[in-house]
Amino acid sequence: MIQLGETEIRVLGVMIEKSLTQASGYPMTINAILLGANQLQNRDPVVEYSEAQVATALGDLIHRKLAAQAPPEPGARANRFVHRAVEEFHWDRREQAIMAELLLRGHQTAGELRSRASRMTLFADIAAVLTTLEELQRREPQFVEELSREPGRSTTRFRHLLSNDEAERSMESSAVSEQSAAQVLPSESSAMVIESSIRASPSAGNFDYEARFEGIERRLEAIERDMHRIRALIE
């Protein structure tokens, strides 16, 4: 099973959510993904990622074939990106909605999922949610698991299996420290990270990026060294 980091989880969740709720704004630019990742509503925890963090996460998703650059439109001023969860995981619309909610808000009950995921697709009742959860649990690999009932709770909660619990628990604290480090990156680094991932990805198609990549490897190495030094100071 693929194990994603917390920023990748948030970015993938945002892209699935927006593909189901805002068709006019999908495919998405990096800035739109950033706004979606940091929005206050329908998010737990609320984070404040930088553009560099989102670009790095998007590049990682492209490398894992879970995202791709959309074909450029005439006159477009910014690259746009799509998720590929349907192609890779074969989720139907209901499964996408449930997984998006789990990616964006973490552990939830079936009742919470019905209330929250219904903005993406209709769930007539909790039984419909449970049926979808059961299907996701039966898949190979398994995408969802039911957690043990916690003291004081009358119902159980569910979690996605695209990351481990430790990654989910660390989301809020690591987002703050990584943001501080990422903010020192040059503004061009976001495009550099994305373009490097697109070049390496088989899903990139036949776009010619060769002229835009001269010296990127050397600059990325220098940025990585700087990031290590910054993280060492923060920690």
Protein Blocks (a to p, Z undefined) as FASTA:
>chain_A
ZZddfklmmmmmmmmmmmmmmmmlpccdfklmmmmmmpmghpacdddddfklmmmmmmmm
mmnopaccddddehiabdcdddfklmmnopafklmmmmmmmmmnopadfklmmmmmmmmo
ccfblklmmmmmmmmmmpccdfbdcddddehiabdcdddfkbcfklmmmmmmmmmmmmmm
mmmpcfklmmmmmmmmmmmpmklojadfklmmgoklmmmmmmmmmmmmmmmmmZZ
